[in-house]
Structures are given as structure tokens and as C-alpha cells.
Amino acid sequence: MTLDDHLPALLARARALLRLPGGPPADLAAAEIRPAARAVLELHEGLVGDRALARPATYAGRHLGAYLLWWWPQTYVKTRATLSMVSLPRRPRILDVGSGPAPAAIAAIDLLGGEATCFDASEPALAEARALGIERTTRELPLEVFDLTLAANVLSELPDPLALVRGLQGTVAIVEPALRETGRALLSLRDALLRAGWSALAPCFTQAPCPALASARDWCTAEVRWNPPRLFRQLAQATGLRADEVLSFAPLVVGRAAPPLERDLWRVVGVAPAEKGKQRVWICGAEGRFPLVRLDRDRRPHNAAFDQLRRGDGVRVQGTERRGDGLRIPPDGRIERA
Ligand SMILES: C[S@@+](CC[C@H](N)C(=O)[O-])C[C@H]1O[C@@H](n2cnc3c(N)ncnc32)[C@H](O)[C@@H]1O
């Protein structure tokens, strides 16, 4: 299934929670747009700034209805993108921690198959997870064994995220907002987990301490292109919030077994605006974080993939030369999406 397949159920539940009059199965009717937009804006304002609404009691009633319409689809897309960065077994036993109404769990099931248990402090949020097809929900962290644990947009709401993640097993896939503060907190968590014996599976191709933490200005985000559903565009227009075709997020996948070290594999962690005569992206890999530069005159079919690189892409780079401005791709250097 894809996001579009879930829209009728999401909208039906949002209509019930927001007491909207009803309309077509996957779009808001004209009379629904204003009240739905007001609810989205109220929650948006409470989740930014001092984040007064970033707590379990928020996830009920109107706020939960707004969550289903605006945040649920974004978490779904970001979780699929995070899981696509690694190779995972089919049909895993999945635990979704801080699941809310289960966008991450449902994204994982759609991608990999399997069954999910949703854990959250909010019973109304779990009721929505059940309404969307998740059978197993709990308000206590389950003790059984899972192959894949998801934690989407929840670690930054916890007082001690390290204590939670250290106690998990299997592969743990984390999605956090693409903000500097939460993004850097995630990188510190990554380093603490690696010191405790975990391995970074994505986005990192290195088990060394995160090089982005060396400078207070750096953190690490990925992006995913999506085609926002029409109801999302309706709400963007009515709220003034942006319905960007690119979503940014901070992903981290950790596990117990270290992947083999491949020195020519890199993650794109930044893309510079076009410059005269050359293009530049930042890449992170076994040797650290560097600008990767290709002069326009050195563009060849075997390095043309450089033109399409986006934050979060894995890339295999061969034949670079170290220069003053970073790693240079010479005419015979090769670039392949990994
Ligand atoms: C921002 S929502 C994220 C929901 C969903 N994972 C997503 O990414 O769309 C945070 C969720 O974490 C839950 N949460 C916060 N603190 C929690 C805690 N200590 N124990 C369990 N759940 C918690 C909240 O109830 C809420 O559903």
C-alpha cells in the first residue's frame, strides 16, 4: 500500500475528531477547509517555539484530528525513506515507540510486511492506530523481542532518550525533526550508542564519532521528494504553511552487527547552491566529512549522477583527488548512486 491508500481512512477519522461536516473520500470539502486549517495551525503553533503541546496529553480530540491530516502523512513518507536507507528482512516483528496514531508502523508494514505493536502514553492516539488497522497497541513498553523498532519524532520529547534506546533490541530506526537542536541531539545519541556497542547502519557509512559534531553549525539531515496529497495542499493554502515537495528529516538507524566498512561509500549531507564553473556537495564517510567538487568541464557520463545528488543519498565515489577545495572528481572519476 502507499500513502494515497490511507487517505480515506485518515480523513474519515479526522472528520470524526474535528467534527467536520463530511465530503469526498480523499479531499476536504469547501466547508471543511477553514475549520480543519484552524486546528492544524493551533497544533502547529503548540509544537514549535516553546513546544508547549509536545507532550502525550496533546494527542487527543481536535489536536489528534489535526495530526492525522498534517503530520501523519509526513511521518509516513519520512519513515519509508529512512527504512529504505538500509537492507532489512521481510516481515519483521515491529515495535513503534511513541507511535501516536501509527504513521511509522504503517509505513514500515507497507514497505516490509510484518506486524506491528504500537506503544504510546496516549490512549486516544492508540485508538486511532487501531482504527487505521494496527491490532496490537500498548501503553507499557513491551518486553518481548522485536526485529525492528521505530521511534519517530518522539526522542526529543523524552527526558532520557539514551536510556530508552539502549534497552531496545534488533534494528532501531529513528526519525527526528530536521532542526539543529534536535538534529545535534540525535548525533550525540548516535555517538553514545556506538560507545555502548551499537553500530550505525544509516545514514552513516562510518563507525567513528560523528564528524558533524566537531562544528556547532553542523548537523545531518536527509530529504525525500513527495507529491503532497491534495488535502495537504488544501490545508497548506488555507494555513499559509508550506506544502514543500521535499521533506527534510534527521534519520538514524542502529543495530548490533557492524556493516562492512566500504571506503568508497559516502552519504550526501549537504548540497551547495550552483557556483560558476563547478558544483559542490558535502559527503560523509569512513574518512570524515568533505566537500566533493566537480568542475563543469569535467562532467562525463560516468560522473553525471553527481547532477542529481540530494541530501541523504548514498553514493559510491571512485577516483577522487584531494585538492584545496575538497575531494575533486577528475574527468575519469566515477559516481554511482548506492
Ligand atoms: C510528535 S508525536 C509522534 C507520533 C508519531 N511517532 C509520528 O512521528 O508521527 C510524539 C508521540 O510520543 C508520545 N510520547 C511522548 N512521551 C512519551 C512517553 N514518555 N511514553 C510513551 N509515549 C510518549 C506522545 O503521546 C505522542 O504520541
The ligand as an SDF file (V2000), in Angstrom:
LIG
                    3D

 27 29  0  0  0  0  0  0  0  0999 V2000
    5.2290   14.0050   17.9400 C   0  0  0  0  0  0  0  0  0  0  0  0
    4.2920   12.5810   18.3660 S   0  0  0  0  0  0  0  0  0  0  0  0
    4.9800   11.4230   17.2040 C   0  0  0  0  0  0  0  0  0  0  0  0
    3.9750   10.4300   16.7340 C   0  0  0  0  0  0  0  0  0  0  0  0
    4.4630    9.5580   15.5860 C   0  0  0  0  0  0  0  0  0  0  0  0
    5.5360    8.6870   16.0360 N   0  0  0  0  0  0  0  0  0  0  0  0
    4.9310   10.4160   14.4360 C   0  0  0  0  0  0  0  0  0  0  0  0
    6.1310   10.5390   14.2280 O   0  0  0  0  0  0  0  0  0  0  0  0
    4.1020   10.9780   13.7330 O   0  0  0  0  0  0  0  0  0  0  0  0
    5.0450   12.0590   19.8640 C   0  0  0  0  0  0  0  0  0  0  0  0
    4.3400   10.8640   20.4820 C   0  0  0  0  0  0  0  0  0  0  0  0
    5.1370   10.3920   21.5520 O   0  0  0  0  0  0  0  0  0  0  0  0
    4.2800   10.0380   22.6210 C   0  0  0  0  0  0  0  0  0  0  0  0
    5.0640   10.1260   23.8570 N   0  0  0  0  0  0  0  0  0  0  0  0
    5.6910   11.2040   24.3830 C   0  0  0  0  0  0  0  0  0  0  0  0
    6.3000   10.8850   25.5180 N   0  0  0  0  0  0  0  0  0  0  0  0
    6.0420    9.5720   25.7490 C   0  0  0  0  0  0  0  0  0  0  0  0
    6.4130    8.6530   26.7690 C   0  0  0  0  0  0  0  0  0  0  0  0
    7.1550    9.0340   27.8000 N   0  0  0  0  0  0  0  0  0  0  0  0
    5.9810    7.3740   26.6640 N   0  0  0  0  0  0  0  0  0  0  0  0
    5.2300    6.9770   25.6100 C   0  0  0  0  0  0  0  0  0  0  0  0
    4.8490    7.8120   24.6120 N   0  0  0  0  0  0  0  0  0  0  0  0
    5.2510    9.0880   24.6850 C   0  0  0  0  0  0  0  0  0  0  0  0
    3.1550   11.0620   22.5560 C   0  0  0  0  0  0  0  0  0  0  0  0
    1.9920   10.5900   23.2110 O   0  0  0  0  0  0  0  0  0  0  0  0
    2.9700   11.2060   21.0460 C   0  0  0  0  0  0  0  0  0  0  0  0
    2.0120   10.2910   20.5560 O   0  0  0  0  0  0  0  0  0  0  0  0
  1  2  1  0
  2  3  1  0
  2 10  1  0
  3  4  1  0
  4  5  1  0
  5  6  1  0
  5  7  1  0
  7  8  2  0
  7  9  1  0
 10 11  1  0
 11 12  1  0
 11 26  1  0
 12 13  1  0
 13 14  1  0
 13 24  1  0
 14 15  1  0
 14 23  1  0
 15 16  2  0
 16 17  1  0
 17 18  1  0
 17 23  2  0
 18 19  1  0
 18 20  2  0
 20 21  1  0
 21 22  2  0
 22 23  1  0
 24 25  1  0
 24 26  1  0
 26 27  1  0
M  CHG  2   2   1   9  -1
M  END
$$$$
